[in-house]
Amino acid sequence: MIPFKVATLVFSLVLVVTSGTVFFRLVEGWSWLDAYFFTVITLSTVGYGSLVPATALGKIGTTVFIFVGLGVFAVAIQQFGLYTMRKREEHTEWLVGRLDRSASANKDQKPKQDG
């Protein structure tokens, strides 16, 4: 993954979480912790239900936030999964190469004969 792409993705995710936290703090009047908590559980689609927007603006803002934020969150999860899969493939290729070298080195060695 290119560093620019990673930085852009992290920046986008931080921006979405920050803007959601500030929005819910101002519109719903929740504490910073509650606003942050609601933002994260909404983005991650967990939705415990312990906090629910009470104002019309909060409800409308939440729906917009879900559509925008979920896209950013999904791309971040997808990129993390892709990176993990690539690393696993590289490690597997390294292991197979190491086993091949080991097998060919053992094959080239001639067994000692007693006599």
N, CA, C and O atoms as a GROMACS GRO file, in nm:
protein
  460
    1MET      N    1   0.086  -0.117   0.000
    1MET     CA    2   0.000   0.000   0.000
    1MET      C    3   0.090   0.123   0.000
    1MET      O    4   0.186   0.130   0.078
    2ILE      N    5   0.062   0.218  -0.083
    2ILE     CA    6   0.144   0.338  -0.093
    2ILE      C    7   0.121   0.429   0.028
    2ILE      O    8   0.009   0.442   0.076
    3PRO      N    9   0.230   0.493   0.078
    3PRO     CA   10   0.216   0.578   0.197
    3PRO      C   11   0.112   0.689   0.180
    3PRO      O   12   0.040   0.720   0.276
    4PHE      N   13   0.102   0.747   0.060
    4PHE     CA   14   0.003   0.854   0.038
    4PHE      C   15  -0.138   0.801   0.056
    4PHE      O   16  -0.223   0.867   0.116
    5LYS      N   17  -0.162   0.682   0.005
    5LYS     CA   18  -0.295   0.622   0.016
    5LYS      C   19  -0.330   0.593   0.162
    5LYS      O   20  -0.443   0.615   0.204
    6VAL      N   21  -0.232   0.545   0.237
    6VAL     CA   22  -0.254   0.516   0.379
    6VAL      C   23  -0.282   0.646   0.454
    6VAL      O   24  -0.374   0.653   0.534
    7ALA      N   25  -0.201   0.748   0.427
    7ALA     CA   26  -0.219   0.877   0.495
    7ALA      C   27  -0.355   0.937   0.462
    7ALA      O   28  -0.421   0.992   0.551
    8THR      N   29  -0.397   0.929   0.339
    8THR     CA   30  -0.527   0.981   0.298
    8THR      C   31  -0.640   0.906   0.368
    8THR      O   32  -0.737   0.967   0.413
    9LEU      N   33  -0.628   0.776   0.376
    9LEU     CA   34  -0.729   0.694   0.440
    9LEU      C   35  -0.739   0.723   0.590
    9LEU      O   36  -0.848   0.739   0.644
   10VAL      N   37  -0.624   0.731   0.656
   10VAL     CA   38  -0.623   0.761   0.800
   10VAL      C   39  -0.678   0.902   0.825
   10VAL      O   40  -0.756   0.922   0.917
   11PHE      N   41  -0.636   0.998   0.743
   11PHE     CA   42  -0.686   1.135   0.757
   11PHE      C   43  -0.837   1.139   0.738
   11PHE      O   44  -0.907   1.207   0.815
   12SER      N   45  -0.889   1.069   0.639
   12SER     CA   46  -1.033   1.068   0.614
   12SER      C   47  -1.109   1.007   0.732
   12SER      O   48  -1.213   1.058   0.772
   13LEU      N   49  -1.056   0.899   0.785
   13LEU     CA   50  -1.121   0.834   0.898
   13LEU      C   51  -1.120   0.924   1.022
   13LEU      O   52  -1.221   0.935   1.091
   14VAL      N   53  -1.007   0.988   1.049
   14VAL     CA   54  -0.997   1.080   1.162
   14VAL      C   55  -1.092   1.199   1.142
   14VAL      O   56  -1.156   1.243   1.237
   15LEU      N   57  -1.099   1.249   1.020
   15LEU     CA   58  -1.188   1.362   0.990
   15LEU      C   59  -1.335   1.325   1.012
   15LEU      O   60  -1.410   1.404   1.068
   16VAL      N   61  -1.375   1.207   0.970
   16VAL     CA   62  -1.513   1.163   0.986
   16VAL      C   63  -1.546   1.146   1.135
   16VAL      O   64  -1.652   1.190   1.181
   17VAL      N   65  -1.456   1.082   1.210
   17VAL     CA   66  -1.481   1.061   1.353
   17VAL      C   67  -1.485   1.195   1.427
   17VAL      O   68  -1.570   1.217   1.512
   18THR      N   69  -1.391   1.283   1.394
   18THR     CA   70  -1.388   1.414   1.460
   18THR      C   71  -1.512   1.496   1.428
   18THR      O   72  -1.573   1.554   1.518
   19SER      N   73  -1.548   1.501   1.301
   19SER     CA   74  -1.665   1.581   1.264
   19SER      C   75  -1.793   1.524   1.324
   19SER      O   76  -1.880   1.599   1.368
   20GLY      N   77  -1.805   1.391   1.329
   20GLY     CA   78  -1.921   1.330   1.392
   20GLY      C   79  -1.928   1.361   1.541
   20GLY      O   80  -2.034   1.391   1.595
   21THR      N   81  -1.814   1.354   1.607
   21THR     CA   82  -1.808   1.384   1.750
   21THR      C   83  -1.849   1.528   1.778
   21THR      O   84  -1.928   1.554   1.868
   22VAL      N   85  -1.794   1.620   1.700
   22VAL     CA   86  -1.827   1.763   1.719
   22VAL      C   87  -1.975   1.787   1.688
   22VAL      O   88  -2.042   1.860   1.761
   23PHE      N   89  -2.024   1.727   1.581
   23PHE     CA   90  -2.164   1.744   1.544
   23PHE      C   91  -2.258   1.700   1.657
   23PHE      O   92  -2.347   1.775   1.696
   24PHE      N   93  -2.236   1.580   1.709
   24PHE     CA   94  -2.325   1.529   1.814
   24PHE      C   95  -2.308   1.604   1.945
   24PHE      O   96  -2.402   1.616   2.024
   25ARG      N   97  -2.190   1.655   1.969
   25ARG     CA   98  -2.167   1.737   2.089
   25ARG      C   99  -2.249   1.866   2.081
   25ARG      O  100  -2.314   1.905   2.178
   26LEU      N  101  -2.246   1.931   1.965
   26LEU     CA  102  -2.315   2.058   1.948
   26LEU      C  103  -2.466   2.042   1.932
   26LEU      O  104  -2.543   2.117   1.992
   27VAL      N  105  -2.508   1.947   1.852
   27VAL     CA  106  -2.650   1.933   1.820
   27VAL      C  107  -2.727   1.863   1.932
   27VAL      O  108  -2.836   1.908   1.969
   28GLU      N  109  -2.673   1.756   1.985
   28GLU     CA  110  -2.744   1.679   2.087
   28GLU      C  111  -2.708   1.722   2.229
   28GLU      O  112  -2.779   1.689   2.324
   29GLY      N  113  -2.598   1.795   2.244
   29GLY     CA  114  -2.558   1.841   2.376
   29GLY      C  115  -2.496   1.732   2.463
   29GLY      O  116  -2.492   1.744   2.585
   30TRP      N  117  -2.449   1.625   2.399
   30TRP     CA  118  -2.387   1.515   2.473
   30TRP      C  119  -2.247   1.554   2.517
   30TRP      O  120  -2.189   1.650   2.466
   31SER      N  121  -2.194   1.481   2.614
   31SER     CA  122  -2.054   1.503   2.654
   31SER      C  123  -1.963   1.461   2.538
   31SER      O  124  -2.006   1.392   2.446
   32TRP      N  125  -1.838   1.504   2.546
   32TRP     CA  126  -1.743   1.468   2.439
   32TRP      C  127  -1.729   1.316   2.428
   32TRP      O  128  -1.721   1.261   2.319
   33LEU      N  129  -1.725   1.251   2.542
   33LEU     CA  130  -1.711   1.106   2.543
   33LEU      C  131  -1.833   1.038   2.482
   33LEU      O  132  -1.820   0.945   2.402
   34ASP      N  133  -1.952   1.083   2.519
   34ASP     CA  134  -2.074   1.024   2.463
   34ASP      C  135  -2.083   1.049   2.312
   34ASP      O  136  -2.121   0.960   2.236
   35ALA      N  137  -2.048   1.170   2.270
   35ALA     CA  138  -2.052   1.203   2.127
   35ALA      C  139  -1.954   1.117   2.049
   35ALA      O  140  -1.985   1.067   1.941
   36TYR      N  141  -1.833   1.099   2.105
   36TYR     CA  142  -1.732   1.015   2.040
   36TYR      C  143  -1.780   0.869   2.036
   36TYR      O  144  -1.769   0.802   1.934
   37PHE      N  145  -1.832   0.821   2.149
   37PHE     CA  146  -1.880   0.684   2.158
   37PHE      C  147  -1.990   0.658   2.055
   37PHE      O  148  -1.986   0.557   1.984
   38PHE      N  149  -2.087   0.748   2.046
   38PHE     CA  150  -2.195   0.732   1.949
   38PHE      C  151  -2.141   0.732   1.807
   38PHE      O  152  -2.188   0.655   1.723
   39THR      N  153  -2.045   0.818   1.780
   39THR     CA  154  -1.985   0.825   1.648
   39THR      C  155  -1.921   0.692   1.610
   39THR      O  156  -1.943   0.640   1.500
   40VAL      N  157  -1.842   0.637   1.699
   40VAL     CA  158  -1.771   0.512   1.669
   40VAL      C  159  -1.867   0.394   1.656
   40VAL      O  160  -1.853   0.314   1.564
   41ILE      N  161  -1.965   0.383   1.745
   41ILE     CA  162  -2.057   0.269   1.734
   41ILE      C  163  -2.149   0.282   1.613
   41ILE      O  164  -2.195   0.182   1.559
   42THR      N  165  -2.174   0.404   1.570
   42THR     CA  166  -2.255   0.423   1.450
   42THR      C  167  -2.173   0.386   1.326
   42THR      O  168  -2.223   0.317   1.237
   43LEU      N  169  -2.048   0.432   1.320
   43LEU     CA  170  -1.962   0.401   1.206
   43LEU      C  171  -1.935   0.252   1.194
   43LEU      O  172  -1.933   0.197   1.083
   44SER      N  173  -1.916   0.187   1.305
   44SER     CA  174  -1.884   0.045   1.302
   44SER      C  175  -2.008  -0.043   1.288
   44SER      O  176  -1.997  -0.166   1.284
   45THR      N  177  -2.123   0.017   1.281
   45THR     CA  178  -2.254  -0.048   1.267
   45THR      C  179  -2.289  -0.136   1.386
   45THR      O  180  -2.373  -0.226   1.373
   46VAL      N  181  -2.227  -0.113   1.501
   46VAL     CA  182  -2.261  -0.190   1.621
   46VAL      C  183  -2.394  -0.142   1.676
   46VAL      O  184  -2.485  -0.222   1.697
   47GLY      N  185  -2.407  -0.010   1.699
   47GLY     CA  186  -2.532   0.049   1.743
   47GLY      C  187  -2.592  -0.010   1.868
   47GLY      O  188  -2.695  -0.078   1.862
   48TYR      N  189  -2.530   0.013   1.981
   48TYR     CA  190  -2.580  -0.042   2.108
   48TYR      C  191  -2.719   0.008   2.143
   48TYR      O  192  -2.795  -0.064   2.207
   49GLY      N  193  -2.754   0.129   2.103
   49GLY     CA  194  -2.885   0.184   2.134
   49GLY      C  195  -2.891   0.256   2.266
   49GLY      O  196  -2.998   0.303   2.307
   50SER      N  197  -2.778   0.267   2.335
   50SER     CA  198  -2.778   0.337   2.463
   50SER      C  199  -2.790   0.488   2.443
   50SER      O  200  -2.839   0.559   2.531
   51LEU      N  201  -2.746   0.537   2.329
   51LEU     CA  202  -2.762   0.678   2.293
   51LEU      C  203  -2.842   0.687   2.164
   51LEU      O  204  -2.817   0.614   2.069
   52VAL      N  205  -2.938   0.777   2.164
   52VAL     CA  206  -3.022   0.796   2.045
   52VAL      C  207  -3.042   0.945   2.025
   52VAL      O  208  -3.075   1.016   2.120
   53PRO      N  209  -3.023   0.994   1.902
   53PRO     CA  210  -3.047   1.137   1.879
   53PRO      C  211  -3.192   1.173   1.910
   53PRO      O  212  -3.285   1.102   1.872
   54ALA      N  213  -3.210   1.285   1.980
   54ALA     CA  214  -3.344   1.327   2.020
   54ALA      C  215  -3.398   1.439   1.931
   54ALA      O  216  -3.520   1.453   1.918
   55THR      N  217  -3.312   1.518   1.871
   55THR     CA  218  -3.356   1.631   1.790
   55THR      C  219  -3.373   1.588   1.645
   55THR      O  220  -3.316   1.489   1.600
   56ALA      N  221  -3.453   1.664   1.573
   56ALA     CA  222  -3.474   1.635   1.430
   56ALA      C  223  -3.342   1.651   1.354
   56ALA      O  224  -3.308   1.569   1.269
   57LEU      N  225  -3.268   1.759   1.386
   57LEU     CA  226  -3.139   1.780   1.319
   57LEU      C  227  -3.043   1.666   1.350
   57LEU      O  228  -2.966   1.624   1.263
   58GLY      N  229  -3.045   1.617   1.472
   58GLY     CA  230  -2.961   1.505   1.510
   58GLY      C  231  -2.995   1.378   1.434
   58GLY      O  232  -2.906   1.303   1.394
   59LYS      N  233  -3.123   1.354   1.413
   59LYS     CA  234  -3.166   1.235   1.339
   59LYS      C  235  -3.129   1.245   1.191
   59LYS      O  236  -3.082   1.148   1.132
   60ILE      N  237  -3.151   1.361   1.133
   60ILE     CA  238  -3.114   1.382   0.992
   60ILE      C  239  -2.962   1.375   0.976
   60ILE      O  240  -2.911   1.312   0.884
   61GLY      N  241  -2.891   1.440   1.068
   61GLY     CA  242  -2.746   1.436   1.064
   61GLY      C  243  -2.691   1.296   1.079
   61GLY      O  244  -2.591   1.261   1.016
   62THR      N  245  -2.755   1.215   1.161
   62THR     CA  246  -2.711   1.077   1.179
   62THR      C  247  -2.726   0.997   1.050
   62THR      O  248  -2.636   0.920   1.016
   63THR      N  249  -2.834   1.015   0.980
   63THR     CA  250  -2.853   0.940   0.854
   63THR      C  251  -2.749   0.981   0.750
   63THR      O  252  -2.694   0.896   0.680
   64VAL      N  253  -2.723   1.111   0.740
   64VAL     CA  254  -2.620   1.157   0.646
   64VAL      C  255  -2.484   1.104   0.690
   64VAL      O  256  -2.404   1.059   0.607
   65PHE      N  257  -2.458   1.111   0.820
   65PHE     CA  258  -2.332   1.063   0.875
   65PHE      C  259  -2.312   0.914   0.846
   65PHE      O  260  -2.201   0.871   0.815
   66ILE      N  261  -2.417   0.836   0.856
   66ILE     CA  262  -2.407   0.693   0.827
   66ILE      C  263  -2.368   0.669   0.682
   66ILE      O  264  -2.279   0.589   0.655
   67PHE      N  265  -2.434   0.738   0.588
   67PHE     CA  266  -2.403   0.718   0.447
   67PHE      C  267  -2.260   0.759   0.412
   67PHE      O  268  -2.190   0.688   0.340
   68VAL      N  269  -2.218   0.872   0.463
   68VAL     CA  270  -2.082   0.922   0.433
   68VAL      C  271  -1.978   0.843   0.512
   68VAL      O  272  -1.881   0.793   0.455
   69GLY      N  273  -1.999   0.833   0.641
   69GLY     CA  274  -1.900   0.771   0.727
   69GLY      C  275  -1.884   0.622   0.705
   69GLY      O  276  -1.772   0.571   0.714
   70LEU      N  277  -1.991   0.553   0.677
   70LEU     CA  278  -1.983   0.410   0.656
   70LEU      C  279  -1.898   0.377   0.534
   70LEU      O  280  -1.825   0.278   0.532
   71GLY      N  281  -1.908   0.459   0.432
   71GLY     CA  282  -1.824   0.439   0.313
   71GLY      C  283  -1.676   0.450   0.346
   71GLY      O  284  -1.596   0.366   0.305
   72VAL      N  285  -1.640   0.554   0.421
   72VAL     CA  286  -1.500   0.573   0.460
   72VAL      C  287  -1.454   0.458   0.550
   72VAL      O  288  -1.345   0.404   0.532
   73PHE      N  289  -1.538   0.420   0.646
   73PHE     CA  290  -1.504   0.312   0.738
   73PHE      C  291  -1.489   0.180   0.662
   73PHE      O  292  -1.396   0.103   0.691
   74ALA      N  293  -1.577   0.152   0.568
   74ALA     CA  294  -1.570   0.028   0.491
   74ALA      C  295  -1.443   0.022   0.407
   74ALA      O  296  -1.380  -0.083   0.398
   75VAL      N  297  -1.406   0.133   0.346
   75VAL     CA  298  -1.282   0.136   0.267
   75VAL      C  299  -1.161   0.113   0.357
   75VAL      O  300  -1.068   0.042   0.318
   76ALA      N  301  -1.162   0.172   0.475
   76ALA     CA  302  -1.051   0.152   0.569
   76ALA      C  303  -1.039   0.005   0.609
   76ALA      O  304  -0.929  -0.050   0.610
   77ILE      N  305  -1.150  -0.059   0.640
   77ILE     CA  306  -1.149  -0.201   0.676
   77ILE      C  307  -1.104  -0.286   0.558
   77ILE      O  308  -1.026  -0.380   0.575
   78GLN      N  309  -1.152  -0.254   0.439
   78GLN     CA  310  -1.115  -0.330   0.319
   78GLN      C  311  -0.966  -0.317   0.291
   78GLN      O  312  -0.902  -0.417   0.258
   79GLN      N  313  -0.911  -0.198   0.303
   79GLN     CA  314  -0.768  -0.177   0.278
   79GLN      C  315  -0.683  -0.249   0.383
   79GLN      O  316  -0.578  -0.304   0.350
   80PHE      N  317  -0.727  -0.248   0.508
   80PHE     CA  318  -0.654  -0.319   0.612
   80PHE      C  319  -0.654  -0.469   0.583
   80PHE      O  320  -0.551  -0.535   0.598
   81GLY      N  321  -0.768  -0.523   0.542
   81GLY     CA  322  -0.777  -0.665   0.508
   81GLY      C  323  -0.689  -0.699   0.389
   81GLY      O  324  -0.622  -0.803   0.389
   82LEU      N  325  -0.688  -0.614   0.288
   82LEU     CA  326  -0.605  -0.635   0.170
   82LEU      C  327  -0.458  -0.635   0.207
   82LEU      O  328  -0.381  -0.719   0.159
   83TYR      N  329  -0.418  -0.541   0.290
   83TYR     CA  330  -0.279  -0.533   0.335
   83TYR      C  331  -0.240  -0.660   0.411
   83TYR      O  332  -0.132  -0.714   0.390
   84THR      N  333  -0.327  -0.706   0.500
   84THR     CA  334  -0.301  -0.826   0.578
   84THR      C  335  -0.288  -0.948   0.488
   84THR      O  336  -0.200  -1.031   0.509
   85MET      N  337  -0.376  -0.960   0.388
   85MET     CA  338  -0.369  -1.072   0.295
   85MET      C  339  -0.240  -1.069   0.214
   85MET      O  340  -0.179  -1.174   0.192
   86ARG      N  341  -0.198  -0.952   0.170
   86ARG     CA  342  -0.073  -0.941   0.093
   86ARG      C  343   0.046  -0.984   0.178
   86ARG      O  344   0.134  -1.056   0.130
   87LYS      N  345   0.049  -0.940   0.303
   87LYS     CA  346   0.159  -0.977   0.392
   87LYS      C  347   0.161  -1.128   0.414
   87LYS      O  348   0.268  -1.189   0.417
   88ARG      N  349   0.045  -1.188   0.430
   88ARG     CA  350   0.037  -1.333   0.449
   88ARG      C  351   0.086  -1.407   0.324
   88ARG      O  352   0.157  -1.507   0.335
   89GLU      N  353   0.048  -1.358   0.206
   89GLU     CA  354   0.093  -1.419   0.081
   89GLU      C  355   0.245  -1.409   0.067
   89GLU      O  356   0.311  -1.505   0.028
   90GLU      N  357   0.300  -1.290   0.100
   90GLU     CA  358   0.445  -1.273   0.093
   90GLU      C  359   0.516  -1.368   0.188
   90GLU      O  360   0.618  -1.427   0.153
   91HIS      N  361   0.462  -1.383   0.307
   91HIS     CA  362   0.523  -1.473   0.405
   91HIS      C  363   0.515  -1.618   0.357
   91HIS      O  364   0.611  -1.694   0.372
   92THR      N  365   0.403  -1.657   0.300
   92THR     CA  366   0.387  -1.793   0.248
   92THR      C  367   0.485  -1.819   0.134
   92THR      O  368   0.546  -1.925   0.127
   93GLU      N  369   0.500  -1.721   0.043
   93GLU     CA  370   0.595  -1.736  -0.066
   93GLU      C  371   0.737  -1.748  -0.014
   93GLU      O  372   0.816  -1.827  -0.066
   94TRP      N  373   0.770  -1.673   0.089
   94TRP     CA  374   0.902  -1.680   0.149
   94TRP      C  375   0.925  -1.819   0.209
   94TRP      O  376   1.032  -1.877   0.192
   95LEU      N  377   0.825  -1.872   0.279
   95LEU     CA  378   0.837  -2.005   0.338
   95LEU      C  379   0.854  -2.113   0.233
   95LEU      O  380   0.938  -2.202   0.248
   96VAL      N  381   0.776  -2.106   0.126
   96VAL     CA  382   0.785  -2.205   0.019
   96VAL      C  383   0.923  -2.197  -0.046
   96VAL      O  384   0.984  -2.300  -0.074
   97GLY      N  385   0.971  -2.077  -0.070
   97GLY     CA  386   1.105  -2.061  -0.128
   97GLY      C  387   1.212  -2.118  -0.038
   97GLY      O  388   1.306  -2.181  -0.086
   98ARG      N  389   1.199  -2.098   0.089
   98ARG     CA  390   1.296  -2.150   0.186
   98ARG      C  391   1.292  -2.303   0.189
   98ARG      O  392   1.396  -2.368   0.194
   99LEU      N  393   1.172  -2.359   0.185
   99LEU     CA  394   1.159  -2.505   0.182
   99LEU      C  395   1.217  -2.563   0.053
   99LEU      O  396   1.281  -2.668   0.056
  100ASP      N  397   1.194  -2.495  -0.060
  100ASP     CA  398   1.249  -2.542  -0.187
  100ASP      C  399   1.402  -2.543  -0.184
  100ASP      O  400   1.464  -2.638  -0.230
  101ARG      N  401   1.461  -2.436  -0.130
  101ARG     CA  402   1.608  -2.430  -0.122
  101ARG      C  403   1.661  -2.539  -0.030
  101ARG      O  404   1.764  -2.600  -0.059
  102SER      N  405   1.591  -2.562   0.078
  102SER     CA  406   1.633  -2.666   0.173
  102SER      C  407   1.623  -2.804   0.110
  102SER      O  408   1.713  -2.887   0.127
  103ALA      N  409   1.516  -2.829   0.037
  103ALA     CA  410   1.497  -2.959  -0.028
  103ALA      C  411   1.601  -2.982  -0.136
  103ALA      O  412   1.654  -3.092  -0.148
  104SER      N  413   1.632  -2.880  -0.214
  104SER     CA  414   1.731  -2.896  -0.320
  104SER      C  415   1.872  -2.910  -0.263
  104SER      O  416   1.954  -2.980  -0.322
  105ALA      N  417   1.901  -2.847  -0.151
  105ALA     CA  418   2.032  -2.862  -0.087
  105ALA      C  419   2.048  -3.004  -0.034
  105ALA      O  420   2.157  -3.061  -0.044
  106ASN      N  421   1.943  -3.060   0.022
  106ASN     CA  422   1.949  -3.198   0.072
  106ASN      C  423   1.961  -3.298  -0.041
  106ASN      O  424   2.025  -3.402  -0.026
  107LYS      N  425   1.900  -3.268  -0.153
  107LYS     CA  426   1.903  -3.356  -0.269
  107LYS      C  427   2.042  -3.359  -0.331
  107LYS      O  428   2.087  -3.463  -0.379
  108ASP      N  429   2.109  -3.245  -0.329
  108ASP     CA  430   2.243  -3.235  -0.388
  108ASP      C  431   2.348  -3.306  -0.305
  108ASP      O  432   2.452  -3.345  -0.359
  109GLN      N  433   2.326  -3.324  -0.180
  109GLN     CA  434   2.422  -3.392  -0.093
  109GLN      C  435   2.414  -3.543  -0.120
  109GLN      O  436   2.307  -3.603  -0.120
  110LYS      N  437   2.530  -3.601  -0.143
  110LYS     CA  438   2.533  -3.744  -0.168
  110LYS      C  439   2.547  -3.817  -0.036
  110LYS      O  440   2.624  -3.774   0.050
  111PRO      N  441   2.475  -3.924  -0.019
  111PRO     CA  442   2.487  -4.000   0.106
  111PRO      C  443   2.623  -4.068   0.116
  111PRO      O  444   2.677  -4.113   0.015
  112LYS      N  445   2.677  -4.076   0.235
  112LYS     CA  446   2.805  -4.142   0.257
  112LYS      C  447   2.786  -4.293   0.251
  112LYS      O  448   2.689  -4.348   0.302
  113GLN      N  449   2.881  -4.357   0.187
  113GLN     CA  450   2.875  -4.504   0.180
  113GLN      C  451   2.985  -4.563   0.267
  113GLN      O  452   3.100  -4.520   0.263
  114ASP      N  453   2.948  -4.661   0.344
  114ASP     CA  454   3.045  -4.727   0.428
  114ASP      C  455   3.131  -4.821   0.344
  114ASP      O  456   3.081  -4.884   0.250
  115GLY      N  457   3.254  -4.830   0.374
  115GLY     CA  458   3.325  -4.929   0.298
  115GLY      C  459   3.464  -4.914   0.296
  115GLY      O  460   3.534  -4.994   0.233
   0.00000   0.00000   0.00000
